[in-house]
C-alpha cells in the first residue's frame, strides 16, 4: 500500500502591513502546525505529503521561510505544486534544498515515484490571472513525462481543478476551455493516470478528468474554508485528506480532522 496525504491552500501570511515578518502565531500557521502534528501520528506513516498550492498569501520570502520551517517537521517528504498566490521563483529558491524543483525551468514540473505510485506535479499558474492555465510547453512536458512510464499507476497533482465546481460562485476555474480540453485528452490517452488531486476551490468536491477520478479539498486556512456541512464544533478544526493506494482497488480517500 502507498499512502499519500494532501494539504492545500495554507495561505500563510506576514504579520505587518509591509510584510517584513511572517506571523508564526497567526491562526493559519497554527492550523498548519496542527495538521503536521496530526500527520506525524498516523499509523502506518504516510509515504509522502503533497501540497496543492497557495502555500502563502502574499508570495513573500518570509512567508515561504515560515512554510518551510513548519513543513520540515513532517516525518516524510513533502512535494509542492504552485497556486495562483505563489511565486515560482521563491518556491524554487526557499525549497531548493529539497532537490525536486529544477531551478532552470520556466515552470514547476516534476515526477516522483512514491511506493507503487508515480506522482506528477502539474503547474497551472497563469501569468496574469488567478485562474488556471496550461501552455503548450507545460502540456508537452506532461506528455513526455507520461510517455516515459506508461505502465506505472500515476496521480497528477495541481492547484486549479480542470473541471467545473458546481457549488462554487466561479464554477470554471481556468482562463478558458482549451487547456482543460488538451489536459483531458492527455489523461484520456494515458490510462495509467488513475487520479487527479487539486486545490484552489477551498472545499470538498469530486469529479473526473476523462476517466480519472478527481477531487479538491478544503483550505487549512479556516478563515478561507468554503463549502457547507461543517458543524459549529469544527469551526477551529482543519481538515486534510489521506489517499491510500492499493493495486487492486486504486485510491481510496478519507478526510481527517487535525
PyMOL commands that set and color helices and strands:
alter all, ss='L'
color gray80, all
select helices_A, chain A and resi 27-39+61-71+88-94+96-98+136-147+177-188+222-224+232-234
alter helices_A, ss='H'
color red, helices_A
select strands_A, chain A and resi 2-7+48-51+77-80+110-114+117-122+154-158+193-197+205-209+212-216+239-246+250-257
alter strands_A, ss='S'
color yellow, strands_A
deselect
rebuild
show_as cartoon
